[in-house]
């Protein structure tokens, strides 16, 4: 994405490496903190982040398709994903 956005390959690689390292550091900090404090509240924030990324990056791509068949496939995949998540919740809920 960075190269497509006009960045040089070297700059894109360095920025991608930097973002990957911050992810690793954040995971290690959260793991270390989990021994002393309750970090369950972080899960909804992570889920919300993934939903935001999906909505902001993928939905515009879906809207580019004008075929009804492609739109139904995307919508069906979305509904199937939500049903899968709901099913997992029902099965794993005590």
Residue pairs with C-beta under 8 A, 6 or more apart in sequence:
2 11
2 12
2 15
2 16
3 9
3 12
7 15
30 39
30 42
33 39
62 71
62 74
65 71
65 74
